[in-house]
Structure formats: C-alpha cells, structure tokens
Amino acid sequence: MSAFVGIDIAKNSFDIATPLDNGKFRTKARLANNPKGYQVLLDWLTTHSEPHAWVVMEATSVYHQGVADCLHAHGYRVCIVNPAILHQYGKDELRRVKTDKADAKLIARYAQDKHTRLREWVPEPAPRRRLRALVRRLEDLQEIQQMESNRLDVAEDKVKASIESVISHVKQQIDETRKAIKDNIDDDPDLRQKRDLIVTIDGLGDTTAALILAELGDPLDYKGPKSIVAFAGLDPRCASSGESVGPTHISKTGSKRLRAGLYMPGMAGLKHNAVLRELKTRMRANGKAPKEIICAAMRKLLHLVYGVLKSGKPFDAEIALAR
C-alpha cells in the first residue's frame, strides 16, 4: 500500500494516481468532483493507500476545496502545492505528455520525491473563507461595472437605459459586498486585530487590508516576509549564464490578485510613507528604473505588514527606518 497519492483536479472531475514498487502507477480516472466522487475516492484509498498517506494536489481556484476538506476530515495528510512548483518539477522531469492522468502521476511522483518538504494543509477558519469569497466577488463586480461603463460611453440611445440599469444594480451590489466584508472582519477578533494593525501602515487602507488577509490567509503562517513576497510573485529573478547577466524581473508565479492589488498602495506609499520614500531616494541614486522602484515598494509593504503583525504593534516609521 502506498504512502503517497497524487490528485489532479478539474472543475467537475478529478484523477488519482499512486506509485507502485515497480516504477509504474495505479490510477483511477474521472471521479466526479462532488460528495459521491469523494466517497469513491475514500473507498479507493482504503484499498490502495496507507491510512495516513500523503495526498497531494495543486491549488486550483476553489475546485480542490471539497476534496481537501473531505480527506482532512478522514485523517489523511493533505498537501496543496502551488501549480508553478509542479510545473517546474514537470519541466525538470522532461515530461512530454500533458493529460489529466499524466498530471496525477506527476503529482504522485512529486509527493514521493519531495516527501520531506511536504507541508500539511489545515482547513482555514470559516471567517477567512468567507472573506476570500467576498473579496473576490467584489473584484468581479468591479470588473462588471467597468465593462458596462465602457459600453455606456459608446452605446446608442436605445440601449443606454439598459446599461444604466445594470450599472445601478451592480453599484448596489458593490456597496452591499463592501459592507459584508467589513462586517465579516469586524465580527472576527483575529481578522479585526490584524486589519487594525495593517491599516496603520501609510499607504494601506481597509480595502487593501481585506485583500491581503483574503489572499494570504494568516500572514504569520509563513516562514517570514520573504515567503509572503514569493507568494505574491514579487520576488526578483535574475537571468544569468556564465559572464552574461540578464535583466532582473519579478517571478510573477504567485497570487496575481495580491500583486495587482498592491500596485496603487505602492504608488501611494512612495508619496506618503517615510520608509518607502527613503527606499525611492536610495534606489534612484543607484540608477534604478521607476518600474523597479514600484516593485520594491510593493515588496516593502509586505515586509511592513509582516512586521506589524509579528510584533502586534502599530506601524512606526521611525522604528522601521532605524532598522
């Protein structure tokens, strides 16, 4: 019986694979991504895996959530891996086949090869899940509002009334969602305390604080600020070979939502946050481009967020500058 299981999850189905001693895999394909499929999975695992096997899957929007919850509730050790890590592992393995069944095998092989690095996943508290759902819904509504506003600018008179009606309704939904986000944070002592500390940082307001808490979960669950920066995809990557040194870019392998949401706060912080102003002055003196400066500002904001949450004390620019 195997101690490692890989699951490749899609919206409506998932595939399973577990490595065998002879180098091959035992697989089961196209299980329904619903409670009936979860029961089939549990029966299969009972027969073919150890009671506390590692079950590894990649983060796939919200589609992995039901499977992960079910497995955790039945005592399996669940690990949810960043898709970029599995993609790089596949490249390193020189994989030539890209199918759901092959993906499940790849994940199972990754679990076996990297078992000492696997980190057990624990379900988030309900308030954090609600916050993430609400923040992402707000983003969707704002995109709809922008699209309809763009249509209104070029619409003929016969359809303007319809577009204006949609915009009015979406605005109402946006207001209600903003209130739900605030209430969700206010009603949870942990979220409320973290929000109140984050907004003491010049450049970060309630909206960005909610985004950070929604996308990161608990920032203190990470090893340190560098891990948070990497999760946001803001960690610098330099391309070099021998004596040739290429340009430095950010990795962009993390949360696109978090990265996008930090851009305007980074711009505001460069004007109003003493720590970021000092950073800008120093980087300009070193000949850094504006784009590099704004990326550095976004990284610094995440460092400051981790700092205030770790210390439990409001942001103090003088203390931050003295370090």
Secondary structure by P-SEA (a helix, b strand, c coil): cccbbbbbbccccbbbbbbcccccccccccccccaaaaaaaaaaaacccccccbbbbccccccaaaaaaaaaaaccbbbbbcaaaaaaaaaaaccccccaaaaaaaaaaaaaaacccbbbbbbccaaaaaaaaaaaaaaaaaaaaaaaaaaaaccccccaaaaaaaaaaaaaaaaaaaaaaaaaaaacaaaaaaaaaaaccccccaaaaaaaaaaaccccccccaaaaaaaaccbbbbbbcccccccccccccccaaaaaaaaaaaaaaacccaaaaaaaaaaaaacccaaaaaaaaaaaaaaaaaaaaaacccccaaaaaac
